[in-house]
Amino acid sequence: MEVSGRKTHGASGGQPSAEDGEIFCQPCSSDDDWVVAMGYCKNCNEYFCAACLKVHRKQSVSRNHVILEGKIMPKFLVPEVDVEPCSELCAKHTNEIVKFYCSSHDIIGCGDCMVLEHKACKVDRIQDISNGYFNGQEHTRLVETVEKFLQNLEDLGACKQMAEEDMKATHTKALADIRAFRKEVNIYLGKAEGEIMAEVNNRNAENGKKISQLETDKNSVQNEIKELSEKLKLQSNKANELFVAAKK
């Protein structure tokens, strides 16, 4: 007795011939059990029979997947986009690879994370939504933000270079101004020193002349006094005449 939707195997045990474009359940066919597919999952890009479809809809990681059934189910398997498989290990379950994304909490995780913490959430496989993300607004905004940051960093580098050049120019000008001021001070001090030294020399010369004149006057007076002294000695015996000479 055959189960509804199940095709009997041929004598060779191989795949039965599809009648009227029938498509078989992929999970069952992997076990060499050929059951007609009743639905197609757009997220997984895989065909399922009624039994597998029921299980697929119950699992937390796939309960929100888009299922196409009946006439809207595609007749040909959609070629999978060549997407690099996930390789990042989960931070909580270090032996598991991050493969899923919970849009309800905007968080990524492994299968254990989704089963234990996100049973009631909308969960998608990363490989199913990554292309949409890559071509979506969020990724575009992220790229624009990164480019803006890079431009800001480039502008900051240009500002830094200008600031360094201004600082160097200011330092060079300050040194030049200090040297110029020192030169002016040296010139002023040299001129002032020359003027002061000239005044000192002139006064020294004048004082020398005065002292020389005093010396001359002293000597003259000294000579006169000596002469007077000699006269007084010679006239000591002439008291009357001396008195008269003194009173003149």
Long-range contacts (C-beta under 8 A, 24 or more apart in sequence): 3-35, 5-35, 5-36, 5-38, 5-49, 5-50, 6-33, 6-34, 6-35, 6-36, 7-34, 7-35, 7-36, 9-34, 21-75, 23-47, 23-73, 23-75, 23-77, 24-49, 25-49, 25-52, 27-52, 28-52, 37-73, 38-69, 38-73, 39-67, 39-68, 39-69, 39-73, 40-67, 40-68, 40-69, 40-73, 40-74, 41-65, 41-66, 41-67, 41-68, 42-66, 42-67, 42-68, 42-78, 43-124, 43-125, 43-128, 44-125, 44-128, 45-77, 45-78, 45-80, 45-128, 47-73, 47-77, 60-114, 60-115, 60-118, 60-119, 60-120, 60-121, 60-123, 61-100, 61-111, 61-114, 61-115, 61-123, 61-125, 62-123, 63-123, 64-122, 64-123, 64-124, 65-124, 81-131, 83-127, 83-130, 83-131, 85-127, 86-126, 86-127, 98-126, 99-125, 99-126, 99-127, 100-124, 100-125, 100-126, 101-125, 101-126, 101-129
